Amino acid sequence: MIDSNNVPQEQINLTPEIILRAYSLGIFPMAKSRHDNELFWVDPELRGIIPLTGLHVSKSLRKQVLNKPFEIRYNTDFKGIITGCAGHGKDRKETWINNEIVTLYSQLFEQGFVQTVECWQDDLLVGGLYGISLKGAFFGESMFSHKSNASKIALIHLIARLNEDGFTLLDTQFTTDHLISLGAIEIARSDYLDQLNKALLINAKFNTNSSDLLHQIHINRLLYKEIE
């Protein structure tokens, strides 16, 4: 791995603990491509976030969510999720998820810090996302879809879960047209760090075992903008 001082890779032994510490300071690792062996730290001047009360849901997407085309599962198939996120798609010719990222985040998943939201259809994983939960912050990493709007529906369920569990920050790292259409915004690094530091004071926990009724209430609040 190369850091800001160009320290050679062999001098830095990345561990899950180092990754978590980096996130708590507002930085995160990436690779240039799927087959690039080097990682680098990223500290954007402008940071992408989705305000947890600011999700945009179109009428057509709302209708699809209410029709429940997918079975939503949490934390059952991290390998499938990260493999899907690392793969090529019609709108993605390259990915930053290399083998070291897969290894490190697999370890973080085993330790309970990485969470997945999975869309299943006919017992097949057809989309979803993963990210790191740390105190009151959730750091979204990547998402994919093999069926129409699967990643968007996974994101809606994620945000409902974060609201339900008392999180205050959803970090998307960067913004894309896809994320902006869902309510993502860019904020200055200083504003992001202020929100991050406040979130890290909150002892939130990603709860995958809450009642279906309570979760549906939070879904409906997002769909109909009823969040107070």
N, C-alpha and C positions, 0 to 999 in steps of 0.2 A: 504493500500500500504506500502511496505517496501522500505526504501531508503538505501543508503550506510552505514548509521549509525544504521540500524535496528530499525528505529522509527516505532512503531506499527501503523497499518492501520488506527485506529480510530482517530489518531492525525493528519492525512493528509487528507484534503478534496480536492480531485482533481477537477479542473475546466478546461474548455477549455482554459482559459487564462494561466493557469499553463502549460498545454500541449504545447501551442505555445511558451511560454518562454523556455521550455525545448528543443524544436527543435532548437530554435535560438542559444542555447548553445551547440548543437551537441549531445544531449541525447534524448532517446525516451522510452516510456513504453511498456512492454510486460507482458503477463501472461505465466505461465508454460504450461497451457493447456486450452482448451475450458471451462472446468468446474472448474478450479482453480479460487477462488475469489480474490487472491492477485495479485497485479501488482508489477513490479520492474523496476527500471531504467536501461537502457542499454547504455554503452559508449564504443563501440568496439575499440580495439587498431588498428585493420585494418578495414577500412570502404569500403563497396561496392558502386561503382558509375558506371553509364554508361555515358561516355563522349558523349555529344550531337552531336558530329560529328564522333563518333566512332561506330555507330550501325552496326552490322554484319547481313546481310540479304542473306540467301542462294538463289540459283536460283529457287528452288522449292517454297520457301516461297514468293519470289518476284512474281512469276507467280500467286500464290494464291491471293496475295494482289491485283494484277491488275485485277483479275477476280471478285473482290468485292463480296465475298460470304456473307458478313454481312452488315447490315445497322449499321453505327456507330452513336451512340448518346452520348451526354454528359450531366451528372448531371440530368438524368430523373428518375433514380431508385436506389438511394443509398441503400435502404433496401435490394433490390434484389442483389446488388453487394456485400455488406458485408455479407449477408447470404450465397452467393455462396463461398466467400473467407473463411468463417468460417466452411464450410462443409468439409466432408471427400472426398477424391478422390483416384484414383488408385495409385497415387504417393505421397499421403499425408494422413497418418493415424491419425495425430494429428495437431491441430492448436493452435495458441497463442491468438486468438481473443475470449475473454470472454465477459460476459454480460456488464461489466463496460466499456470495450473498445467500444462495440457497442453503449452504451449510450453516452459516451463522444464524439465519432467521429460523431455520429448523430447530436449532438449539433453543432459541428464544421462545419458539412455540411450545417446546417441551417444558420450558420453565414457566409457562403461563403468561408471557408478556405479548405474544403475537396472537391475534384473534382473526378468525375468518368468518365471513358471511357468505353462504353458499346457496346458489339457486340450482335445485334439482328438478328434473322432469323425466318421468318414466325411468326413475332410478339411475339417471345419468347426470353428471355434473355439467351444467350448461353455462355457468357464469358465476361471478362472485368477486370478492375482493379480500384483501388482507391488510393488516396494519398493526402497529404497536400501541398498546394501552399502557400508560404510565401515569399513575395518580389520576388527575382530572383531565388529562390530555390524551387524545387519540391521534396518532400519526398515520394517516392513510398512505399506503405504499403503492399499490397497483390494483387494477381490476381488469376483468376480461368478460367478453360475452360470446357465446356460441349460438344464442337465441336472442331474438329482438328484445332490447331493453333489459336484458338480464342484469347487467352491471348497474343500471340506473335503479332497478328495483332492489338490488342488494344494498345500494347506497341509502335508499329510503329506509330500509329496515335497520341499517347501521345507525342512522341519525335518530330514529325512534328509540333505539336501544341506548344510545348515548344520553339522550334527554331523560329517559327513564331512570338511568343509573347515576345521574348527577354529574356527568362530564360537562366541561365548559368550553373546550377547544377541540375543533376538528381541523387538523393541519393537512392540507393537500400538497404541500411542498411548492408546487408550481400551479399555474392555471392553464387550462386548455379551453378551446371553444366548447368542448363537451362539458367540462366542469362549470364554465361560466354560464352555460344554459341552465344549469341546475342551481345556480346561486353563488358560485365561488367568486371571491374577490381577492384583490391583492392589497396587502398592507405593508408598510415600511418595516424593516427589520426591528427597529426600536419598539414599535407598537406590538409586533409579534412577540418579542421577548417579554414585554410587559404582560401580555395575555398568558404566555407560557408559564412565567414565574407564578402568576396567580393560580393557574390550573394545577401546578405542582404542589400547591398547598392543600389541595382537595383530595381526600382519601376515597376516590371513586373506585369502583370495581366493575368490570365488564361481566354482567350477570346473564348467563345463557339459560337460566332455569326459572325465569319469572313466569307469571301466568300469561296464557295466550290472550285473555281478556284485557289485562293491563297493557300488553304490548299493542294490541289492536287500537286501544284508546290513543296511544301515542302516534300510531300510524295515521289515524283519522285526523288528529290535530295537525299533522304535517300536510295531509291531503287537502284539508279545508282551512288551513291557516288559523287554527284555534289556539295556538300556543300563546299563553299569557306573557 
